[in-house]
Amino acid sequence: MNKILKTSWFLIFLVFMSFVFDANTSICLNKKYLHKLRAICRKDNGFVTNNDKSGELENVPEKAAIIINQIVDSIKKNSSNLGYSILGGVYKIKMTPLISIYIAKIYEGDGPFYYIVAYDAGTGMATNNPPSLYGNYMENNEGDFQPEARLLTSPLISFEDINSDGKDEIKIKERVHDGTTYNAEIDHYYDIGDRMNLFQILSVESISINASDRNCKTYRILSKSTLFDTIKCENDKPQSIGRVFLQINTHSKIISKQVEDNLYGSYLISNLGEDSLLIR
């Protein structure tokens, strides 16, 4: 009987010590990131790709700050070139009274990436594995491109209910580039899931420069699960080339397509052709 009691007390002691170890580990992790991370709150409730740091400064909530600092530390650990500042700035964008989106500009490899962290002030939860967008081609308001080749307009982040489910998705613009063959704006749409994790449910090539005639641009406007496509050449009026009907959810897909101009019918989804669907 005494042997059984001793064994039971030993097991209880082990369980208790495991809780203590977890708590101490958490405390140590938090102590590592006790320095305050500050976010810029712009009047336009957005973020920029240039050096404009105007706006009020606020402390980044602890959980979101830990996530951002862990990304920075991981890059430092794996980088052979630490001769520059890794963290280029953090922006806070209000989505709802409780939910904020933090955009962290972090340098790694051959250019900056913009990491997206959602934070809920009601629960204290933040995105554990933030998605990111490559920012090299949108730096300094697309300063490396001629004015006529610049595609992005403000705001770079906004919120829209694109699938009529009563909840806004996060929309973020990205500039993509591949020599003279491909230049476009991609609009990424993210849904906020459980525990503030972000899931991309759709990406749309909203503007693209035609490789065969660089005086022409293709525009795709998303409205009520439908893409309305037009082409606009330098001195001509916009011309409709068709529509694409979508089902938008965690498994977004194309329902049907309606081509109105056979010459540009292959551009309905992307200027790269029908094989390059941007539905995630």
Secondary structure as GFF3:
##gff-version 3
##sequence-region A 1 280
A	DSSP	alpha_helix	2	32	.	.	.	ID=ss1
A	DSSP	beta_strand	38	41	.	.	.	ID=ss2
A	DSSP	beta_strand	56	59	.	.	.	ID=ss3
A	DSSP	alpha_helix	62	78	.	.	.	ID=ss4
A	DSSP	beta_strand	87	94	.	.	.	ID=ss5
A	DSSP	beta_strand	99	108	.	.	.	ID=ss6
A	DSSP	beta_strand	111	120	.	.	.	ID=ss7
A	DSSP	beta_strand	125	126	.	.	.	ID=ss8
A	DSSP	beta_strand	132	134	.	.	.	ID=ss9
A	DSSP	three_ten_helix	136	138	.	.	.	ID=ss10
A	DSSP	alpha_helix	139	142	.	.	.	ID=ss11
A	DSSP	three_ten_helix	147	149	.	.	.	ID=ss12
A	DSSP	beta_strand	157	160	.	.	.	ID=ss13
A	DSSP	beta_strand	169	178	.	.	.	ID=ss14
A	DSSP	beta_strand	182	192	.	.	.	ID=ss15
A	DSSP	three_ten_helix	194	196	.	.	.	ID=ss16
A	DSSP	beta_strand	198	209	.	.	.	ID=ss17
A	DSSP	beta_strand	216	223	.	.	.	ID=ss18
A	DSSP	beta_strand	226	233	.	.	.	ID=ss19
A	DSSP	beta_strand	239	247	.	.	.	ID=ss20
A	DSSP	beta_strand	253	259	.	.	.	ID=ss21
A	DSSP	three_ten_helix	262	267	.	.	.	ID=ss22
###
